[in-house]
Amino acid sequence: MNDPHLAPVSESDLPQFAALDLGSNSFHLLIARVDNHSLQPLVRFKQKVRLAAGLKQGKLSNKAMQRGLEALAICAQKLQGFRPDQVRVVATHTLREAENSDIFLAKAASILPFPIEIISGHEEARLIYAGVAQTTAGEGKRLVIDIGGGSTEFAGGSDLQTQQLVSLSMGCISYTEGYFKKGAVSAKRFDKAVVATKRELESVAKGLRKYTQTQIYGTSGTIKAIANWVQHKTQSALPVISLQHLYECRAELLQCKTIQQLQISGLDEERAPIIAGGLAILIGLMEELNIEQLEAHDAALREGVLYELAEQVLYHDDVRQRTIESIAIRYSIDREQATRVQQTVLDLYEQVAVEWGLLDPEWRLLLSWAALLHEVGLHINFSSRQRHAGYILQHTDMPGFNKEQQKLLAALVRHFRKKVFIEDIPPLQLYHQFDVVRVLALLRLAVLFNTDRQTSQLLLKTQASKDVLLLTLTPQGRANPTLLADLASEAYHQLRLGITLRFE
């Protein structure tokens, strides 16, 4: 059944996009239309799920999963009629940390017809910054702080560009449960939570202090709830929070012996049970970073996701392409060779995409990027360049990429040459293993056909049928004994991946 509050998706309307943020405390859905690079919100939906409260000993409880799945069912209903390229779903801290997140994702896939991307803490911080920067007047340096249910993100930057990204495992739910057990409130417990916050910040505080004399914004539920609390106390029209305000909130909180007794005017009833941990974190970080005051901001992760999705689809501005180019420059990639491999792999892809079911344009992009970066490992060592390449891409901050995209890209460049086994392919939720094997086979062949590092006409055409790949060589290729020997060896390696490689 369609949501009566949702404007129907129509070709005649302005383009509509949706962002779904699977947070540790709540799931947030934002549906908006785009008019000349500006977002016009149409639907906002929030469902409290408290995923982080169900994370025990590294595993998500069945009850927490069920709360999340019920919220996803509502979101799926609201997203009826949307195409996959109009929707992006991102998951944050709790699903990053849960050892059994794959179970939740598998169940979610039967409810929500859109892939769920688990993003890194740094990527979360970058997208939060993007959401604030795109909806804030003025230019210059700014610091954005977001206290979530299981983690806190910091993003320092200038204008639309981030310069420092930090994600720390401290959130309003985890701190409330850890320092205010069974709801007990005391000055001693509160001070321990503040000290713990400062200890978490020790290694990054110096870098973040560079931004504390500029515009400072706080986003998401905890900070907005505290801002409402402060505004109610001060009768101010502005959502500005000072340290003095926070000390007054602390004093009011400590008048209660338990969180359950907390009845504060201006504080959301749903937020009250977890406000103690959030308040302690905010006081600790403002003291440690020498922040006198900050302003609560309405935009956050979902706005950042929506802006980038719209820019990518409507204006073909993909932040991931800029990331790839930046890495290529940083590691002094041989552009001529990378371009040769890139052209070959894309030519192979175009010939087999239909037969192998690789029609999602994402495969073309991933192959292109893997070809461009497959030699980043040369920066370290020649003989093990593929191993070093995989390590570099696995452990480099890659803005725009979710964790699975980054893992896949790292796996492709890690195995572009030498031995490879089916067990080497990492388990992925967003990609089927047989698809990954097939694109890896194409990348390996593209590298093989360009071993001489010069433009040569060796391959005439490529045909695919199920798990068979047939290469038709040019006369020049058939007359090249080195190429024939390499192909024979590659056929042996690909057989281990379940692909029969033939050439004539």
C-alpha positions as CSV (number, residue, x, y, z in Angstrom):
1,M,0.0,0.0,0.0
2,N,1.4,3.4,-0.9
3,D,2.1,6.1,1.6
4,P,-0.6,8.8,1.2
5,H,1.9,11.5,2.2
6,L,4.3,10.6,-0.5
7,A,4.1,12.4,-3.8
8,P,4.1,9.7,-6.6
9,V,7.3,9.3,-8.6
10,S,6.5,10.7,-12.0
11,E,8.7,11.4,-15.0
12,S,7.0,14.8,-15.3
13,D,7.9,15.8,-11.7
14,L,11.2,17.0,-10.5
15,P,13.6,14.1,-9.9
16,Q,13.1,12.4,-6.5
17,F,15.6,10.7,-4.4
18,A,15.6,8.9,-1.0
19,A,18.2,8.3,1.7
20,L,17.8,5.8,4.5
21,D,20.1,6.0,7.4
22,L,20.3,2.9,9.6
23,G,21.6,4.4,12.7
24,S,22.4,2.8,16.1
25,N,19.5,4.6,17.8
26,S,17.0,5.3,15.0
27,F,16.4,4.7,11.3
28,H,15.8,7.9,9.4
29,L,14.3,8.1,5.9
30,L,14.4,11.3,3.9
31,I,12.7,11.6,0.5
32,A,13.3,14.8,-1.4
33,R,13.1,16.2,-4.9
34,V,16.0,18.1,-6.6
35,D,15.6,21.4,-8.2
36,N,18.7,23.1,-9.6
37,H,21.1,21.4,-7.1
38,S,18.8,22.1,-4.2
39,L,16.9,19.6,-2.1
40,Q,13.2,20.1,-1.4
41,P,12.2,17.6,1.4
42,L,9.0,15.7,0.8
43,V,8.9,13.1,3.5
44,R,10.8,12.6,6.7
45,F,10.3,9.4,8.7
46,K,12.0,8.3,11.9
47,Q,11.7,5.0,13.7
48,K,13.4,4.4,17.0
49,V,15.1,0.9,16.9
50,R,17.9,1.1,19.5
51,L,20.1,-1.3,17.6
52,A,23.1,-0.4,19.8
53,A,21.2,-1.5,22.9
54,G,21.0,-5.0,21.4
55,L,24.8,-5.2,20.7
56,K,26.1,-7.6,23.3
57,Q,29.6,-9.1,23.2
58,G,29.9,-8.1,19.6
59,K,26.6,-9.7,18.4
60,L,23.3,-8.1,17.6
61,S,20.4,-9.7,19.6
62,N,17.4,-11.2,17.9
63,K,15.1,-8.6,19.5
64,A,17.2,-5.7,18.2
65,M,17.2,-7.3,14.7
66,Q,13.5,-7.6,14.9
67,R,13.1,-4.0,15.8
68,G,15.2,-3.1,12.8
69,L,13.4,-5.3,10.4
70,E,10.0,-3.9,11.4
71,A,11.3,-0.4,10.8
72,L,12.6,-1.5,7.4
73,A,9.2,-2.9,6.4
74,I,7.7,0.5,7.0
75,C,10.4,2.2,5.0
76,A,10.0,-0.3,2.1
77,Q,6.3,0.6,2.0
78,K,7.2,4.3,1.7
79,L,9.7,3.6,-1.0
80,Q,7.4,1.8,-3.3
81,G,7.8,3.0,-6.9
82,F,11.4,4.1,-6.5
83,R,14.1,2.8,-8.8
84,P,17.4,1.5,-7.3
85,D,19.3,4.5,-8.7
86,Q,17.0,6.8,-6.8
87,V,17.6,5.3,-3.3
88,R,20.7,4.8,-1.2
89,V,20.7,3.0,2.1
90,V,23.6,3.3,4.5
91,A,24.3,1.6,7.8
92,T,26.6,2.9,10.5
93,H,28.3,2.0,13.8
94,T,26.2,-0.9,15.2
95,L,26.1,-2.8,11.9
96,R,29.8,-2.0,11.4
97,E,30.6,-3.6,14.7
98,A,28.2,-6.5,14.9
99,E,29.9,-9.8,14.1
100,N,26.5,-11.2,12.9
101,S,25.5,-8.2,10.8
102,D,25.4,-10.6,7.8
103,I,22.4,-12.3,9.3
104,F,20.6,-9.0,9.6
105,L,21.5,-8.0,6.1
106,A,20.3,-11.3,4.7
107,K,16.9,-10.9,6.4
108,A,16.7,-7.2,5.4
109,A,17.2,-8.2,1.7
110,S,13.9,-10.0,1.7
111,I,12.1,-6.9,3.0
112,L,13.9,-3.9,1.5
113,P,14.5,-4.1,-2.3
114,F,17.6,-1.8,-2.1
115,P,21.1,-2.8,-1.1
116,I,22.3,-1.8,2.4
117,E,25.8,-0.3,2.4
118,I,27.8,-0.5,5.6
119,I,30.0,2.6,5.5
120,S,33.2,3.3,7.5
121,G,33.3,5.8,10.3
122,H,35.4,8.2,8.2
123,E,32.9,7.9,5.3
124,E,30.1,8.6,7.8
125,A,31.9,11.7,9.0
126,R,32.5,12.9,5.5
127,L,28.9,12.5,4.5
128,I,27.7,14.3,7.6
129,Y,30.0,17.2,6.8
130,A,28.6,17.2,3.2
131,G,25.0,17.4,4.5
132,V,25.9,20.4,6.7
133,A,28.1,22.2,4.2
134,Q,25.5,21.9,1.4
135,T,22.8,23.4,3.7
136,T,24.8,26.2,5.4
137,A,25.3,29.7,4.2
138,G,28.8,31.1,4.3
139,E,32.2,29.8,3.5
140,G,35.4,29.1,5.4
141,K,36.5,26.6,8.0
142,R,34.0,24.6,10.0
143,L,33.9,21.7,12.4
144,V,30.9,19.3,12.4
145,I,30.3,17.0,15.4
146,D,27.7,14.2,15.4
147,I,27.0,12.1,18.5
148,G,25.2,8.9,17.5
149,G,24.0,5.9,19.4
150,G,27.3,4.0,19.2
151,S,29.9,6.4,17.8
152,T,30.8,10.1,17.5
153,E,32.0,11.6,14.3
154,F,34.1,14.7,13.8
155,A,34.7,16.4,10.4
156,G,36.9,19.4,10.0
157,G,37.1,21.2,6.7
158,S,36.8,24.3,4.6
159,D,33.8,25.2,2.4
160,L,32.7,21.8,0.8
161,Q,36.0,20.0,1.3
162,T,36.8,17.9,4.4
163,Q,40.4,17.9,5.7
164,Q,40.2,15.8,8.9
165,L,37.8,13.0,9.6
166,V,37.5,11.2,12.9
167,S,35.2,8.4,14.2
168,L,35.3,7.3,17.8
169,S,33.5,4.4,19.5
170,M,31.5,6.5,22.0
171,G,27.8,7.1,21.7
172,C,24.8,8.0,23.7
173,I,23.5,4.5,24.0
174,S,26.8,2.8,24.7
175,Y,27.9,5.4,27.3
176,T,24.5,5.4,29.0
177,E,24.6,1.6,29.3
178,G,28.3,1.6,30.3
179,Y,28.4,4.4,32.8
180,F,24.8,4.6,34.1
181,K,24.0,1.0,34.6
182,K,20.4,0.2,35.3
183,G,19.7,3.9,35.0
184,A,21.6,4.9,38.1
185,V,22.8,8.6,38.0
186,S,25.5,10.1,40.2
187,A,28.2,12.7,39.9
188,K,30.9,10.0,40.1
189,R,29.4,8.0,37.3
190,F,29.0,11.2,35.2
191,D,32.5,12.3,35.8
192,K,33.8,8.8,34.7
193,A,31.9,9.1,31.4
194,V,33.4,12.6,30.8
195,V,36.9,11.4,31.6
196,A,36.4,8.4,29.2
197,T,35.4,10.8,26.5
198,K,38.6,12.8,26.9
199,R,40.7,9.7,26.8
200,E,39.1,8.7,23.6
201,L,40.0,12.1,22.1
202,E,43.6,12.2,23.3
203,S,45.1,11.0,20.0
204,V,43.1,13.3,17.7
205,A,42.4,16.3,19.9
206,K,45.4,18.3,18.6
207,G,44.2,18.1,14.9
208,L,40.6,18.9,15.8
209,R,41.5,22.0,17.8
210,K,42.6,23.6,14.5
211,Y,38.9,24.0,13.7
212,T,37.5,25.1,17.1
213,Q,37.9,28.8,16.5
214,T,35.7,28.7,13.5
215,Q,32.0,27.6,12.8
216,I,31.2,24.6,14.9
217,Y,28.0,22.6,14.3
218,G,26.4,19.7,16.1
219,T,24.1,17.4,14.3
220,S,21.6,14.5,14.9
221,G,19.4,13.5,17.8
222,T,21.6,13.9,20.9
223,I,22.8,17.4,20.2
224,K,19.5,18.5,18.9
225,A,17.7,17.2,22.0
226,I,20.2,19.0,24.2
227,A,19.7,22.2,22.2
228,N,16.0,21.9,22.7
229,W,16.6,21.4,26.4
230,V,18.8,24.5,26.6
231,Q,16.4,26.6,24.5
232,H,13.5,25.7,26.8
233,K,15.6,26.7,29.8
234,T,16.9,29.9,28.4
235,Q,13.9,30.8,26.2
236,S,16.4,31.5,23.4
237,A,15.3,31.5,19.7
238,L,18.7,30.2,18.6
239,P,19.8,26.5,19.0
240,V,23.2,27.5,20.5
241,I,24.8,25.3,23.2
242,S,27.5,26.7,25.5
243,L,29.6,24.8,28.1
244,Q,27.8,26.8,30.8
245,H,24.5,25.6,29.5
246,L,25.8,22.0,29.6
247,Y,26.9,22.4,33.2
248,E,23.4,23.6,34.1
249,C,21.9,20.6,32.3
250,R,24.3,18.3,34.2
251,A,23.2,19.9,37.6
252,E,19.6,19.3,36.6
253,L,20.3,15.7,35.6
254,L,22.1,15.0,38.9
255,Q,19.1,16.0,40.9
256,C,17.6,12.6,39.9
257,K,19.0,9.4,41.3
258,T,17.9,7.4,38.3
259,I,17.3,8.1,34.6
260,Q,13.8,6.8,35.1
261,Q,13.0,9.7,37.4
262,L,14.1,12.2,34.7
263,Q,11.3,14.6,33.8
264,I,12.8,17.7,32.2
265,S,10.8,20.2,30.3
266,G,12.0,20.6,26.7
267,L,13.6,17.1,26.6
268,D,12.0,14.6,24.2
269,E,10.6,11.6,26.1
270,E,12.2,9.1,23.7
271,R,15.6,10.8,24.1
272,A,15.5,11.0,27.9
273,P,16.5,7.4,28.7
274,I,19.8,7.9,26.8
275,I,20.5,11.5,27.4
276,A,23.0,11.0,30.3
277,G,25.6,9.4,28.1
278,G,25.1,11.9,25.3
279,L,25.4,14.9,27.7
280,A,28.6,13.5,29.2
281,I,30.2,13.0,25.8
282,L,29.3,16.5,24.7
283,I,30.7,18.0,27.9
284,G,33.9,15.9,27.6
285,L,34.6,16.8,24.0
286,M,33.8,20.5,24.4
287,E,36.2,20.7,27.4
288,E,38.9,18.6,25.7
289,L,38.7,20.6,22.4
290,N,38.4,24.0,24.1
291,I,35.0,24.6,22.5
292,E,33.0,27.4,24.2
293,Q,29.8,26.9,22.2
294,L,28.4,25.2,19.1
295,E,25.2,25.5,17.1
296,A,22.8,22.6,16.5
297,H,22.2,22.0,12.8
298,D,19.2,20.2,11.2
299,A,21.2,18.5,8.4
300,A,23.2,15.3,8.9
301,L,24.1,12.0,7.3
302,R,21.0,11.5,5.2
303,E,21.2,15.0,3.7
304,G,24.8,14.3,2.7
305,V,23.9,11.0,1.2
306,L,21.0,12.6,-0.8
307,Y,23.1,15.4,-2.2
308,E,25.8,13.0,-3.4
309,L,23.3,10.6,-4.9
310,A,21.6,13.4,-6.8
311,E,24.9,14.8,-8.0
312,Q,26.0,11.4,-9.2
313,V,22.8,10.5,-11.0
314,L,21.8,13.9,-12.4
315,Y,25.1,15.6,-13.0
316,H,27.5,12.6,-13.3
317,D,29.6,14.0,-10.5
318,D,30.8,10.9,-8.7
319,V,33.0,11.6,-5.6
320,R,34.4,8.0,-6.1
321,Q,36.0,9.0,-9.4
322,R,37.8,11.9,-7.7
323,T,39.0,9.5,-5.0
324,I,40.4,7.1,-7.6
325,E,42.2,9.9,-9.4
326,S,43.7,11.1,-6.1
327,I,45.1,7.7,-5.4
328,A,46.5,7.4,-8.9
329,I,48.3,10.7,-8.5
330,R,49.5,9.9,-5.0
331,Y,51.1,6.6,-6.1
332,S,52.5,7.9,-9.4
333,I,50.6,5.4,-11.5
334,D,52.0,4.7,-15.0
335,R,49.0,6.4,-16.8
336,E,49.8,4.9,-20.2
337,Q,49.9,1.4,-19.0
338,A,46.9,1.8,-16.7
339,T,44.9,3.3,-19.7
340,R,45.8,0.3,-21.9
341,V,44.6,-2.2,-19.3
342,Q,41.5,0.0,-18.7
343,Q,40.6,0.0,-22.4
344,T,41.2,-3.7,-22.7
345,V,39.1,-4.7,-19.7
346,L,36.2,-2.4,-20.7
347,D,36.3,-3.9,-24.2
348,L,36.2,-7.4,-22.7
349,Y,33.3,-6.3,-20.4
350,E,31.2,-4.9,-23.2
351,Q,31.5,-8.2,-25.1
352,V,30.4,-10.5,-22.2
353,A,28.2,-8.3,-20.0
354,V,24.9,-9.6,-21.4
355,E,25.8,-13.2,-21.4
356,W,27.3,-13.1,-17.9
357,G,24.6,-10.9,-16.4
358,L,26.9,-8.1,-15.5
359,L,24.5,-5.3,-16.7
360,D,24.7,-3.2,-13.6
361,P,26.8,-0.1,-14.7
362,E,28.5,-0.4,-11.3
363,W,30.5,-3.4,-12.6
364,R,31.9,-1.2,-15.5
365,L,33.0,1.4,-13.0
366,L,34.6,-1.0,-10.6
367,L,36.5,-2.7,-13.4
368,S,37.7,0.6,-14.8
369,W,38.9,1.7,-11.4
370,A,40.6,-1.6,-10.6
371,A,42.4,-1.4,-14.0
372,L,43.6,2.2,-13.2
373,L,44.9,1.3,-9.8
374,H,46.1,-2.3,-10.2
375,E,49.7,-1.2,-10.1
376,V,49.6,1.0,-6.9
377,G,51.7,-1.8,-5.2
378,L,54.7,-0.9,-7.4
379,H,55.2,2.0,-5.0
380,I,56.4,-0.6,-2.5
381,N,57.8,-3.6,-4.3
382,F,57.7,-5.1,-7.9
383,S,57.6,-8.8,-7.2
384,S,54.6,-8.7,-4.7
385,R,52.9,-5.7,-6.3
386,Q,49.5,-7.3,-6.4
387,R,49.7,-8.1,-2.6
388,H,50.8,-4.6,-1.8
389,A,48.1,-3.1,-4.1
390,G,45.4,-5.0,-2.2
391,Y,46.7,-3.9,1.1
392,I,46.9,-0.2,0.1
393,L,43.3,-0.1,-1.2
394,Q,42.0,-2.1,1.8
395,H,43.5,0.4,4.3
396,T,43.3,3.7,2.5
397,D,40.6,6.2,3.3
398,M,38.4,6.1,0.1
399,P,35.8,8.9,0.2
400,G,32.6,7.8,-1.5
401,F,33.1,4.1,-1.2
402,N,31.2,1.9,1.2
403,K,33.1,-0.9,3.0
404,E,32.1,-3.6,0.5
405,Q,33.0,-1.6,-2.6
406,Q,36.4,-0.9,-1.0
407,K,36.8,-4.6,-0.1
408,L,35.9,-5.7,-3.6
409,L,38.2,-3.2,-5.3
410,A,41.1,-4.3,-3.0
411,A,40.3,-8.0,-3.8
412,L,40.4,-7.4,-7.5
413,V,43.8,-5.7,-7.5
414,R,45.1,-8.2,-4.9
415,H,44.5,-11.1,-7.4
416,F,45.1,-9.5,-10.8
417,R,48.1,-11.9,-11.3
418,K,49.6,-15.2,-10.2
419,K,47.8,-17.9,-8.3
420,V,44.2,-17.4,-7.2
421,F,41.7,-19.7,-5.5
422,I,38.0,-19.4,-5.0
423,E,38.6,-19.2,-1.3
424,D,40.6,-16.0,-1.9
425,I,37.4,-14.2,-2.8
426,P,36.1,-12.4,0.3
427,P,32.5,-13.0,1.3
428,L,30.4,-10.0,0.3
429,Q,26.7,-9.1,1.0
430,L,26.2,-6.7,-1.9
431,Y,27.9,-8.8,-4.6
432,H,27.4,-12.5,-5.7
433,Q,30.6,-14.5,-5.6
434,F,30.2,-15.8,-9.2
435,D,29.9,-12.2,-10.4
436,V,33.1,-11.2,-8.6
437,V,34.9,-14.2,-10.0
438,R,33.9,-13.2,-13.5
439,V,35.0,-9.6,-13.3
440,L,38.3,-10.8,-11.7
441,A,38.8,-13.1,-14.7
442,L,38.3,-10.1,-17.1
443,L,40.8,-8.0,-15.1
444,R,43.4,-10.7,-15.1
445,L,43.1,-11.1,-18.9
446,A,43.3,-7.4,-19.5
447,V,46.6,-7.3,-17.6
448,L,47.9,-10.3,-19.4
449,F,47.2,-8.9,-22.8
450,N,49.2,-5.8,-21.9
451,T,52.2,-7.4,-20.3
452,D,54.5,-6.0,-23.0
453,R,53.4,-2.5,-21.9
454,Q,52.8,-1.3,-25.5
455,T,49.7,-1.1,-27.7
456,S,49.5,-4.5,-29.5
457,Q,46.6,-6.0,-31.5
458,L,46.5,-9.5,-29.9
459,L,42.8,-10.1,-29.3
460,L,40.1,-10.1,-32.0
461,K,37.0,-10.9,-30.0
462,T,35.7,-12.5,-26.8
463,Q,32.6,-14.7,-26.3
464,A,31.1,-16.0,-23.1
465,S,28.6,-18.7,-22.3
466,K,27.9,-19.6,-18.7
467,D,31.3,-20.4,-17.2
468,V,33.2,-20.6,-20.5
469,L,35.3,-17.8,-21.9
470,L,36.4,-18.1,-25.6
471,L,39.1,-15.8,-26.9
472,T,39.7,-15.4,-30.6
473,L,43.3,-14.1,-31.1
474,T,44.5,-12.0,-34.0
475,P,47.2,-13.5,-36.3
476,Q,49.7,-11.5,-34.4
477,G,48.4,-13.0,-31.1
478,R,48.5,-16.6,-32.4
479,A,52.1,-16.0,-33.6
480,N,53.2,-14.8,-30.1
481,P,54.6,-17.8,-28.2
482,T,54.9,-15.9,-24.9
483,L,51.2,-14.9,-25.1
484,L,50.2,-18.5,-25.8
485,A,52.2,-19.7,-22.9
486,D,50.7,-17.1,-20.6
487,L,47.2,-17.9,-21.7
488,A,47.8,-21.6,-21.1
489,S,49.0,-20.8,-17.5
490,E,46.0,-18.4,-17.0
491,A,43.6,-21.1,-18.1
492,Y,44.9,-23.3,-15.3
493,H,44.4,-20.5,-12.7
494,Q,40.9,-19.6,-14.0
495,L,39.8,-23.2,-13.8
496,R,40.3,-22.9,-10.1
497,L,37.8,-20.1,-10.1
498,G,35.3,-22.3,-12.0
499,I,35.9,-20.6,-15.4
500,T,36.9,-22.6,-18.5
501,L,39.2,-20.4,-20.6
502,R,39.7,-21.3,-24.2
503,F,41.6,-19.5,-27.0
504,E,42.0,-20.0,-30.7
